Amino acid sequence: MVNKLSKGQQVVYVQENETSKETITFNAGDYKTNHEFHWPKTGHVILEKKPEERTPEDIRIMCNLMRGLHSFRKYSKKMQNLIAKVVRYQKYGRRRVVIRKGHPGFSFYFIFSGAVCVTLDEDEESVFTKKEVTVLRKGVCFGEIALLKDVPRMATIMCLEDTELLIVDKDEFFDNGLHHHIQEEFQYRLKFFRDLDIFSTWPNDKLEEISDMGRLEEYHYDSVIVKDSRENEWLLFITKGRCDVLRLVDLAKLHSAQLKEEEAPKRNPVTRVRSRSNLLRGDYPLSLLPEGQQSPYPWLVPATLPERPKTTGQISRRTSKEDMETRTRAENRCKSAGLHRDTSIHRQESGTSTKTHLNYVSS
Ligand SMILES: Nc1ncnc2c1ncn2[C@@H]1O[C@@H]2COP(=O)(O)O[C@H]2[C@H]1O
């Protein structure tokens, strides 16, 4: 059963109940608020009570509040009720260390608001100077490894801003069977790695080690996974879906293009265009060549390109269709002249889903 609500000028269709099999006919993400909610007063009142004093109504309210956290939603209804019964609240300020690497583990955490950083470094302050760091935000849970494996904490977790955490302590974690769900996720990751050819010669304990340190993340269509791979400290494995690897090079800055141009000033009728536009400080990006304009590199003949696959990520997001075609033509001209490409695209796939699931391993 689908309900119709009006939202300003738009009409929004929503599922009436959780068990309905109807698919939503709009992208829920378009309506997501950017406002981050803090733990409300009603929640504080409930969490001040001891677990045994919390009423069914309290549990219902708690579950509603926690269902905004995707790691909480993964649990069954029954398990959600159990978590809501035993969870406690704690707020940490910026720079506070929640977990320190090497210490024993006593609790498991859900982030309700704010952001924390994961670091394997001895000096946790490095998170404020490193370019690329692992940040965990609202909805993510952490602190499961030390509890499950009965080992010291694998990493230090430090708050990047004021952060609200909902905490399940070790005894409740096991008494309520929370570890089963997490163990299943561990098994899934380990099996994934074991089935990969590149790890076929790895011993089990090493595979388990990288699998434990891995994270499973989910990305929606058209979202950027890594902005700059040179700054990235992770090895990424696609477990489901597909993504493009894009390389952007600013043609206007290409030294080799400049050299070619300087080598053939007489043959190059487009020097005119350059001085007229005065845009480019010496370089002439082929992508800016107007349609019908004679090429500055007459030996380059534009060829018809086979249709390119639709790309996700920055290029398709930033450029219009025309922009994309111009870019592709330019790229082709460069390629046939042995110059640099302005973009290079490698498609990486696993399955055909529009969502991409990644298994991360820190390098
Ligand atoms: N590489 C990582 N990326 C994100 N989180 C991690 C990473 N390694 C460890 N963690 C989390 O940080 C927590 C530190 O305490 P635990 O080892 O108990 O559990 C760990 C995981 O939940």
The ligand as a Gaussian input file, in Angstrom:
#p B3LYP/6-31G(d) Opt

LIG

0 1
 N       40.694000       0.231000       9.400000
 C       39.620000       0.539000      10.113000
 N       38.671000       1.365000       9.634000
 C       37.606000       1.683000      10.338000
 N       37.400000       1.228000      11.562000
 C       38.306000       0.400000      12.063000
 C       39.453000       0.013000      11.362000
 N       40.161000      -0.796000      12.105000
 C       39.484000      -0.915000      13.249000
 N       38.371000      -0.203000      13.210000
 C       37.363000      -0.026000      14.267000
 O       38.041000       0.599000      15.339000
 C       37.810000      -0.175000      16.480000
 C       38.885000      -0.129000      17.515000
 O       38.517000      -1.043000      18.526000
 P       38.258000      -2.567000      18.140000
 O       39.552000      -3.151000      17.679000
 O       37.516000      -3.223000      19.190000
 O       37.296000      -2.452000      16.868000
 C       37.743000      -1.595000      15.886000
 C       36.864000      -1.379000      14.706000
 O       35.517000      -1.256000      15.065000

